[in-house]
Amino acid sequence: MNLKRLEVFLEFLCFGIIIGVIEDIVAIKAVTDAAITWRVFGIIVLIAVPFAFLGEVVVDRIDFVAILGKLFKNKELKK
């Protein structure tokens, strides 16, 4: 993996962690009466990191446009 690609990967990973933490804090405040303490924040970060990593490694590497294009092209040919 070259340096530029690693840099982009880490940027998106950090962005995914930040968005995941914000999303989880909003969900906790909206659904529960729990106070957001440093312990809760730490748990949120521990939960957000693997999902951000999986999102970056697995989901962002799939070319959904090409897959959907092939899918719809095959459906049109069958008609």
C-alpha positions as CSV (number, residue, x, y, z in Angstrom):
1,M,0.0,0.0,0.0
2,N,1.6,3.3,-1.0
3,L,1.8,6.3,1.3
4,K,-1.0,8.3,-0.4
5,R,-3.5,5.4,-0.3
6,L,-2.6,4.8,3.4
7,E,-3.2,8.5,4.1
8,V,-6.6,8.5,2.4
9,F,-7.5,5.3,4.3
10,L,-6.6,6.8,7.7
11,E,-8.5,10.0,6.9
12,F,-11.7,8.1,6.1
13,L,-11.1,5.9,9.1
14,C,-10.8,8.9,11.4
15,F,-13.9,10.5,9.8
16,G,-15.8,7.2,10.2
17,I,-14.9,7.0,13.9
18,I,-15.9,10.6,14.5
19,I,-19.2,10.2,12.7
20,G,-19.9,6.9,14.5
21,V,-19.2,8.4,17.9
22,I,-21.5,11.4,17.2
23,E,-24.2,9.0,15.9
24,D,-24.0,6.8,19.0
25,I,-24.1,9.8,21.4
26,V,-27.2,11.1,19.7
27,A,-28.8,7.7,19.8
28,I,-28.0,7.3,23.5
29,K,-29.4,10.7,24.4
30,A,-32.5,10.2,22.3
31,V,-33.4,6.8,23.6
32,T,-32.1,6.7,27.2
33,D,-31.8,8.9,30.2
34,A,-28.1,7.8,30.7
35,A,-25.5,10.5,31.3
36,I,-22.7,10.7,28.8
37,T,-19.7,10.1,31.1
38,W,-16.1,9.4,30.1
39,R,-16.7,5.7,30.7
40,V,-19.7,5.8,28.3
41,F,-17.7,7.8,25.8
42,G,-14.9,5.2,25.9
43,I,-17.4,2.4,25.3
44,I,-18.8,4.3,22.4
45,V,-15.4,4.8,20.9
46,L,-14.6,1.1,21.3
47,I,-17.8,0.3,19.5
48,A,-17.3,2.8,16.7
49,V,-13.7,1.8,15.8
50,P,-14.4,-1.7,14.5
51,F,-17.4,-0.5,12.5
52,A,-15.5,2.3,11.0
53,F,-12.7,-0.1,10.1
54,L,-15.1,-2.6,8.6
55,G,-16.9,0.2,6.7
56,E,-13.6,1.4,5.2
57,V,-12.1,-2.0,4.4
58,V,-15.2,-3.9,3.2
59,V,-17.9,-1.5,2.1
60,D,-15.9,1.3,0.6
61,R,-13.9,-1.2,-1.6
62,I,-17.1,-2.5,-3.3
63,D,-18.1,-0.7,-6.5
64,F,-21.8,-0.6,-6.0
65,V,-22.3,1.4,-9.2
66,A,-20.8,-1.3,-11.4
67,I,-22.7,-4.1,-9.5
68,L,-26.1,-2.3,-9.9
69,G,-25.3,-1.5,-13.5
70,K,-24.7,-5.1,-14.3
71,L,-27.8,-6.1,-12.3
72,F,-30.1,-3.7,-14.1
73,K,-28.5,-4.5,-17.5
74,N,-29.2,-8.2,-17.0
75,K,-32.9,-7.5,-16.0
76,E,-33.3,-5.4,-19.2
77,L,-31.9,-8.2,-21.4
78,K,-34.3,-10.7,-19.9
79,K,-37.4,-8.6,-20.9
